[in-house]
Amino acid sequence: MARSGDPLTRRVRDAANGAAVAVVVYAVLWLLTTQVRAVREVSPFGEDPWDLVASFAVVMLPLVVGATFVRSVAHRGPRLERPVARRIALGSGIAVAIVAAAVLTDIVAITTSADRPGAGGPERGLILWLVLISAVVTGVALGLVARAAIVLRHPTTADVRTAPEPDVVDDALGLAAHVGISRGLVAAVGSFFDRSPISPRRHRVAFGFLLAIAGSVAFVVWHAFREGPWASPFAAVFFGLFPLVGILAIYLVTLAPLRLLRPAPD
């Protein structure tokens, strides 16, 4: 896609791209240090409280990144409307802030560990380089988000809106229609979200609880498959509370600012 001639659009898209790179780099760091046994065994942040921060980060990021990605792709024209640009910039900023907190925690774990990554083996060197790269990329992304925030605070163009601002569902349905999914199906789903008595738009907080419960159950099942059966039902419930709290917290915090779900029309 050619770069936009609109300063606001350019800076917001640069911020979104920078945030995406920071998230991907951190995802590689997290995957290698948690899912590759040889690397995990020498990781200085593989235990709590350091690991707890990483766990909350990977629980919170998908919702923010997913919503921002859908909105960014749905609004890929030459110029972003200011409300949409503001929400893309905010989503990018939240994602980068989460990554920054996780990377900072890793750095603290490394600097306070008695067995720091270094010359002791290739795995330890890999950890150090990944953390360093993630820190640099995240720093650049923070700078790009700050640039976008500046131009958003000082408007250079005027927006005239004639329709309600879309939420993430509207954007996702627009993308679905664009890629060739049946217009009838898209219209039916849109009608459900607008008119059904059980629409998530009519029960936004309750939907957040259901989303958090589903994520928690998925985590418990995935952990049981990967690590073996839980020692007890209490252990499964106890550890399942962490993703539940993380998902619910990030959903409630970003519901309105990122316009995840708009209220259903009366």
Sequence and secondary structure as in RCSB ss.txt:
>XXXX:A:sequence
MARSGDPLTRRVRDAANGAAVAVVVYAVLWLLTTQVRAVREVSPFGEDPWDLVASFAVVMLPLVVGATFVRSVAH
RGPRLERPVARRIALGSGIAVAIVAAAVLTDIVAITTSADRPGAGGPERGLILWLVLISAVVTGVALGLVARAAI
VLRHPTTADVRTAPEPDVVDDALGLAAHVGISRGLVAAVGSFFDRSPISPRRHRVAFGFLLAIAGSVAFVVWHAF
REGPWASPFAAVFFGLFPLVGILAIYLVTLAPLRLLRPAPD
>XXXX:A:secstr
    SSHHHHHHHHHHHHHHHHHHHHHHHHHHHHH HHHHTT TTSSTTHHHHHHHHHHHHHHHHHHHHHHHHHT
 SSS  HHHHHHHHHHHHHHHHHHHHHHHHHHHHHHH SS SSTT HHHHHHHHHHHHHHHHHHHHHHHHHHHHH
HHHS  S     S    HHHHHHHHHHHTT  HHHHHHHHHHHHH TT TTTSHHHHHHHHHHHHHHHHHHHHHH
HH S S HHHHHHHHHHHHHHHHHHHHHHTTTTTSS     
